Amino acid sequence: MNIFKNKKSMAFTLAEILMVMGILGVVAAITVPNLNKSVGDQERVAKVQTMVADVEQAYKVALRKYEDGWSNSAYGPRILEFMQIKKSCNVAIDTTCFKNSGIKVYNDSKKVSFMRGTAAVFNDGSAIYFFPETLNGNIYEFNPLTDAKQLVYIDIDGPTSGYNTLGVDIFSFVLDENGLMNVPINTFSSGDSAYRNIDYTYWILKYGNAEFLHCTGLSESKTTCN
């Protein structure tokens, strides 16, 4: 006797399969952009964290070697001596290391130019620029930076690619006599663009995200878009 005689075979109909595929397509359309944003932000955060740490470490080594007074123009050459770079440049005459004009500012219509100072490009294409003036004058005259020594810009994807935008792929931070200066986070919506770019960097270093690119109303008590 055939014991399988009265059993019906079970299978999905073509309509059911198409319905499931349609649902999966809708879910993918919703989640993939968010996933891409997350991956992009994670890479941005990791690059900023790594580059800042590398610069700070090189600065501490340079401080032990050069115990004399540091002039404004000494920071770049002395720090780069202890970093593995592909090429160094004077941005006044060579822009292959760091874009020196037409740099955009995130969430602002302004553009920034760098007309002098030392820059360098690394083997992975990222770049660095040392602002060759003290920060206790002109637009940088505000309390947290009164005793600051050096403003450093990093371009995480280099001068020939990326957005070339402060707060998106170019970030700045401050070095004082002890290393990385912990500048209090103020606000992303007011003040000079230079202030906000420092805020963006320290936000990444403190909270480990780049949520300021995706939502407003962030504060010390609200550090993500959720």
Stockholm file with secondary structure:
# STOCKHOLM 1.0

chainA/1-226         MNIFKNKKSMAFTLAEILMVMGILGVVAAITVPNLNKSVGDQERVAKVQTMVADVEQAYKVALRKYEDGWSNSAYGPRILEFMQIKKSCNVAIDTTCFKNSGIKVYNDSKKVSFMRGTAAVFNDGSAIYFFPETLNGNIYEFNPLTDAKQLVYIDIDGPTSGYNTLGVDIFSFVLDENGLMNVPINTFSSGDSAYRNIDYTYWILKYGNAEFLHCTGLSESKTTCN
#=GR chainA/1-226 SS CCTTTTCCCCCCCHHHHHHHHHHHHHHHHHHHHHHHHHHHHHHHHHHHHHHHHHHHHHHHHHHHHCCSCCCTTTHHHHHHTTSCCSEEEETTTCCSSSCCSCEEETTSSCEECCCSSEEEECTTSCEEEEECSCSSSGGGCSGGGTTCCEEEEEETTCTTSSCCEETTTEEEEEEETTEECCCCCCCSSSSCHHHHHHHHHHHHHHHSCCGGGTCSCCCSSCCSCC
#=GC SS_cons         CCTTTTCCCCCCCHHHHHHHHHHHHHHHHHHHHHHHHHHHHHHHHHHHHHHHHHHHHHHHHHHHHCCSCCCTTTHHHHHHTTSCCSEEEETTTCCSSSCCSCEEETTSSCEECCCSSEEEECTTSCEEEEECSCSSSGGGCSGGGTTCCEEEEEETTCTTSSCCEETTTEEEEEEETTEECCCCCCCSSSSCHHHHHHHHHHHHHHHSCCGGGTCSCCCSSCCSCC
//
